[in-house]
Amino acid sequence: MKLDWYFTRRFVRAFLLVFGVFFGIVYLIDMVEQMRRFDNDVVGLVEAGELALLKAPATMYRMLPLLTVLATIMLYLGLARTSEMVVTRASGRSAIRSLFAPVLTAFFFGALGIAALNPIVAATSKQFELVSQAYAGNTNTLSVSDRGLWLRQASENGQVVIRADRSNLDGTQFVGVTFYGFDPMGEPTYRIAAAQAVLEPGAWALSEAKRWSFGQDSNAEESSNFYPKFTLPSDLTRDQIRDSFGSPSAIPIWELPGFIHQLERAGFSALQHRVWLHMELANPILLAAMVLIGAGFTMRHTRFGRTGLMVLMAILMGFSIYFLRNFAQVLGENGQIPVIVAAWAPPLAGVFMSLGLLFHMEDG
């Protein structure tokens, strides 16, 4: 038990060191990128630092598998250099048994990431988008709730808020839709209720629409008009509406199942969010696989030589599993493979491949 705690402390220390180094690098790179992204008179050093700080947690969260394999390599290179693994084997404990503590620690880090770090990343990602939109002047947003869809778009004369009961999959056709127009001062100017609205290039094409105009000296109902067909100018595009949902990573995992239900109820496809949910649940297994991969190449004693080659192979294999996971995510989001296969196959493949390597290279 004491030996397991010793390996655990060494692994946690290596992981925190690697995490801290990469956090500093990512933060500085993001700060420079934010200063290049916006005008200097809008975003200065302080504002760029704020944006970089909001974006860094999401970047580091995506890098957790790579940080885990690097921490594992650092751990076992240190143990091999001091001959501690030789002493461990001589005491009667196999190399495979010595992996239990680091693997369980990595699995715990993955579970902790889901329970605690994921909501933090979701909150910072959402705040990053809001602050970025404020600096860029972009005000097109969309939200999904139990009462339908809510979309806000900018116009030359103010803002237009759109509410719809449901939509098609790509967000270009709304049913039971209402448009609310506001002037630059935030005062309502008109309301349009339509049975259906279809997004066309440069305008919304409304069917069975009724328009109410609001003024200080007019009765809205008396001045209302009914139009079998009505066109309302708009600079929105289908891609802008779809992008308004944002990334699934901006939604805390505890709220994601409910959001998926609301999204499907509104008529949108929630495939991307389903894939993300299962990939988050599989993250602890992926981190455990990264520990096995890193250990499989670096548990050897340094007197066997080829240490640099083994480290390179461990890094390449870890990156291969990481990019295989990302490739499977793309296939799953496009519906090319089932969600379960996209999320769970790469981590399990990493576990089985690394176990096969360990059984081959170690006597067990």
C-alpha positions in Angstrom: 0.0 0.0 0.0 2.8 2.4 0.8 4.4 1.7 -2.5 1.1 2.5 -4.3 0.9 5.8 -2.4 4.4 6.6 -3.4 3.7 5.9 -7.1 0.5 8.0 -6.8 2.4 11.0 -5.3 5.0 10.8 -8.0 2.4 10.6 -10.7 0.4 13.5 -9.3 3.6 15.6 -9.0 4.6 14.9 -12.6 1.1 15.6 -13.9 0.8 19.0 -12.0 4.2 20.0 -13.3 3.3 19.2 -16.9 -0.1 20.8 -16.5 1.5 24.0 -15.1 4.1 24.3 -17.9 1.6 23.8 -20.7 -0.9 26.2 -19.0 1.6 28.9 -19.1 2.5 28.3 -22.7 -1.2 28.1 -23.8 -2.0 31.3 -21.8 0.7 33.3 -23.5 -0.1 32.0 -27.0 -3.8 32.8 -26.5 -3.0 36.3 -25.2 -1.0 37.1 -28.3 -3.7 35.6 -30.5 -6.5 37.7 -28.9 -4.4 40.9 -29.4 -4.0 40.0 -33.1 -7.7 39.1 -33.4 -9.1 42.5 -32.3 -8.1 46.0 -33.0 -5.6 47.5 -30.5 -8.0 50.3 -29.6 -10.6 47.8 -28.5 -8.6 45.0 -26.8 -5.5 46.0 -24.9 -3.1 43.9 -22.8 -5.5 43.6 -19.9 -8.5 42.6 -22.1 -6.4 40.1 -24.0 -5.2 38.6 -20.7 -8.9 38.3 -19.6 -9.9 36.6 -22.9 -6.9 34.2 -22.7 -7.7 33.3 -19.1 -11.3 32.5 -20.1 -10.2 30.4 -23.1 -7.3 28.5 -21.4 -9.4 26.1 -19.3 -11.2 24.7 -22.5 -7.8 24.3 -24.2 -6.2 22.6 -21.3 -9.3 20.3 -20.8 -9.0 19.1 -24.4 -5.2 18.5 -23.8 -5.7 16.3 -20.7 -5.0 13.0 -22.6 -1.8 14.3 -24.0 -0.7 15.8 -20.7 -1.4 12.4 -19.1 0.8 10.5 -21.4 3.6 13.1 -21.0 3.3 12.9 -17.2 3.5 9.1 -17.3 6.6 9.2 -19.5 8.1 11.7 -17.0 7.2 9.5 -14.1 8.6 6.2 -15.4 11.8 7.8 -16.9 12.5 9.1 -13.4 11.8 5.7 -11.8 14.0 3.9 -14.3 16.8 6.4 -14.0 17.0 5.8 -10.2 16.5 2.0 -10.6 13.4 2.1 -8.5 11.5 -0.1 -10.9 14.4 -2.6 -10.6 14.0 -2.6 -6.9 10.2 -2.9 -7.2 10.6 -6.0 -9.4 13.2 -7.5 -7.1 10.8 -7.1 -4.1 8.4 -9.5 -5.9 6.0 -6.9 -7.3 5.5 -7.2 -11.1 5.6 -4.2 -13.4 1.9 -4.8 -14.3 0.9 -4.6 -10.6 2.9 -1.4 -10.2 0.7 0.3 -12.8 -2.5 0.0 -10.7 -1.9 3.2 -8.7 -1.1 5.5 -11.7 -3.9 4.0 -13.7 -6.5 4.5 -11.0 -5.2 8.0 -10.4 -5.6 8.9 -14.0 -9.1 7.4 -14.0 -9.9 9.5 -10.9 -8.5 12.6 -12.7 -10.9 11.8 -15.6 -13.9 11.4 -13.3 -12.9 14.6 -11.5 -12.7 16.4 -14.8 -16.2 15.3 -15.7 -17.7 16.3 -12.3 -15.8 19.5 -11.6 -13.7 20.8 -14.5 -16.3 20.3 -17.2 -18.8 22.8 -15.6 -15.9 25.2 -15.1 -14.9 24.9 -18.7 -18.6 25.3 -19.8 -18.9 28.5 -17.8 -15.6 30.0 -19.0 -16.3 29.1 -22.6 -19.7 30.7 -22.5 -18.3 33.9 -20.9 -15.5 33.9 -23.5 -18.1 33.9 -26.3 -20.1 36.7 -24.7 -17.0 38.9 -24.1 -15.7 38.1 -27.6 -19.1 39.0 -29.2 -19.2 42.2 -27.2 -15.7 43.3 -28.5 -16.5 42.2 -32.0 -20.0 43.8 -32.0 -21.7 40.5 -33.0 -25.2 40.2 -31.4 -26.7 37.2 -33.2 -27.7 34.7 -30.6 -30.0 31.7 -30.3 -31.3 29.8 -27.3 -33.4 26.7 -26.8 -35.9 26.3 -23.9 -39.1 24.5 -23.0 -41.1 27.4 -24.6 -39.4 27.0 -28.0 -36.6 28.8 -29.8 -35.4 32.3 -29.2 -33.2 34.0 -31.8 -31.9 37.6 -31.7 -30.5 39.3 -34.8 -29.1 42.8 -35.3 -30.7 45.1 -37.9 -30.1 48.6 -39.2 -32.9 50.0 -37.1 -32.2 48.1 -33.9 -32.8 44.6 -32.8 -35.2 41.8 -33.9 -36.1 39.0 -31.5 -37.5 35.8 -33.1 -39.5 33.2 -31.2 -40.6 29.9 -32.8 -42.3 26.8 -31.5 -40.1 24.5 -33.5 -37.6 24.4 -36.4 -36.3 22.0 -39.1 -32.9 20.4 -38.7 -30.8 23.2 -40.1 -32.6 26.1 -38.6 -33.9 27.7 -41.8 -37.6 27.0 -41.4 -39.5 28.0 -38.3 -43.1 27.0 -37.4 -45.3 29.2 -35.1 -42.9 32.1 -35.3 -43.2 35.6 -33.9 -40.9 38.6 -34.7 -40.5 41.4 -32.3 -38.8 44.6 -33.6 -37.0 47.1 -31.3 -35.5 50.4 -32.0 -32.0 51.4 -31.0 -33.4 52.7 -27.7 -34.9 49.3 -26.9 -38.5 50.4 -27.5 -40.8 48.0 -29.4 -41.7 49.1 -32.9 -43.7 46.1 -34.4 -44.8 42.5 -33.9 -45.3 40.0 -36.6 -46.9 36.6 -36.0 -46.7 34.0 -38.8 -47.6 30.4 -39.3 -44.3 29.7 -41.0 -41.0 31.5 -41.7 -38.4 30.3 -44.2 -34.9 31.8 -44.3 -34.0 32.9 -47.9 -31.0 34.8 -49.1 -31.3 38.2 -47.5 -34.8 37.9 -46.0 -37.4 35.8 -44.1 -40.3 34.6 -46.2 -43.4 34.5 -44.0 -46.7 32.7 -44.6 -50.0 33.8 -43.1 -48.4 36.7 -41.3 -50.1 39.4 -39.2 -48.2 42.7 -38.4 -48.9 45.0 -35.5 -47.2 48.4 -35.5 -46.6 50.2 -32.2 -46.7 53.9 -31.9 -47.5 56.5 -29.3 -50.7 57.7 -31.0 -51.9 54.5 -32.7 -54.0 51.5 -31.8 -51.9 48.5 -32.7 -54.9 46.2 -33.3 -56.8 48.7 -35.5 -53.7 49.4 -37.6 -52.7 45.7 -37.9 -52.6 44.0 -41.3 -52.8 40.4 -42.5 -50.5 39.2 -45.3 -50.7 35.8 -46.9 -47.1 36.3 -48.0 -44.7 38.7 -46.3 -41.0 39.3 -46.6 -38.8 40.6 -43.8 -35.2 41.6 -44.5 -32.5 39.7 -42.7 -28.8 39.2 -43.0 -28.8 35.9 -41.2 -27.5 32.7 -42.9 -28.1 29.1 -42.2 -24.5 28.7 -40.9 -24.9 31.6 -38.5 -28.0 30.1 -37.0 -26.4 26.7 -36.6 -23.2 28.3 -35.1 -25.4 30.2 -32.7 -25.9 27.0 -30.7 -22.2 27.2 -29.8 -20.1 24.2 -28.9 -21.5 21.4 -26.8 -18.5 22.0 -24.5 -20.2 25.3 -23.4 -23.0 23.3 -21.7 -22.2 21.6 -18.3 -22.4 17.9 -18.6 -25.1 17.8 -15.9 -27.4 20.0 -18.0 -26.5 18.3 -21.3 -29.1 15.5 -21.3 -31.9 18.0 -20.7 -30.6 20.3 -23.4 -30.5 17.4 -25.8 -34.1 16.7 -25.1 -35.1 20.3 -25.6 -33.1 20.4 -28.8 -34.8 17.4 -30.3 -38.2 18.6 -29.1 -37.6 21.9 -31.0 -36.8 19.9 -34.2 -33.0 20.2 -34.3 -30.6 17.3 -34.5 -28.8 16.7 -31.2 -26.3 14.2 -32.7 -23.3 16.4 -32.0 -24.3 16.9 -28.4 -24.9 13.1 -28.0 -21.5 12.4 -29.3 -19.9 14.9 -26.9 -21.8 13.5 -23.9 -20.6 10.0 -24.5 -17.0 11.2 -25.2 -17.0 13.0 -21.9 -18.2 9.9 -20.1 -15.4 7.9 -21.8 -12.8 10.4 -20.8 -11.6 8.5 -17.6 -11.0 5.4 -19.7 -9.0 7.4 -22.2 -6.8 8.9 -19.5 -6.2 5.4 -18.1 -5.2 4.2 -21.6 -2.7 7.1 -21.9 -1.0 5.9 -18.7 -0.8 2.4 -20.0 0.6 3.7 -23.3 3.2 5.8 -21.6 4.3 3.1 -19.2 4.4 0.4 -21.9 7.4 2.1 -23.6 9.2 3.7 -20.6 9.1 1.1 -17.8 12.3 -0.5 -19.2 15.6 0.1 -17.4 17.8 2.7 -19.0 20.7 0.2 -19.4 18.7 -1.4 -22.2 19.3 1.7 -24.2 17.1 3.3 -27.0 15.4 5.4 -24.3 14.9 8.3 -26.7 13.3 6.0 -29.3 11.0 4.5 -26.7 9.9 8.0 -25.6 9.2 9.0 -29.2 7.2 5.9 -29.8 5.1 6.5 -26.6 4.4 10.1 -27.7 3.5 9.0 -31.2 1.2 6.3 -30.0 -0.5 8.7 -27.5 -1.0 11.3 -30.3 -2.3 8.5 -32.6 -5.0 7.5 -30.1 -5.8 11.2 -29.5 -6.3 12.0 -33.2 -8.1 8.7 -33.7 -10.6 9.9 -31.0 -11.0 13.2 -32.7 -11.5 11.6 -36.1 -14.1 9.2 -34.6 -15.9 12.2 -33.1 -16.2 13.8 -36.6 -17.5 10.6 -38.0 -20.0 10.3 -35.2 -21.2 13.9 -35.5 -21.8 13.4 -39.2 -23.7 10.2 -38.6 -21.1 7.9 -40.4 -20.7 5.7 -37.3 -22.9 5.0 -34.2 -22.5 7.4 -31.3 -21.3 4.6 -29.0 -18.6 3.5 -31.4 -17.4 7.0 -31.9 -17.1 7.7 -28.2 -16.0 4.4 -26.7 -14.0 2.6 -29.4 -10.8 4.8 -29.4 -10.3 4.7 -25.5 -10.9 0.9 -25.4 -8.6 0.4 -28.4 -5.9 2.3 -26.5 -6.4 0.2 -23.4 -6.2 -3.1 -25.3 -3.3 -2.1 -27.5 -1.2 -0.9 -24.5 -2.1 -4.0 -22.4 -0.9 -6.2 -25.3 2.3 -4.3 -25.5 2.8 -4.6 -21.7 2.1 -8.3 -21.7 4.6 -8.7 -24.6 7.4 -6.6 -23.0 6.9 -7.5 -19.3 7.0 -10.9 -17.7 3.9 -9.9 -15.6 
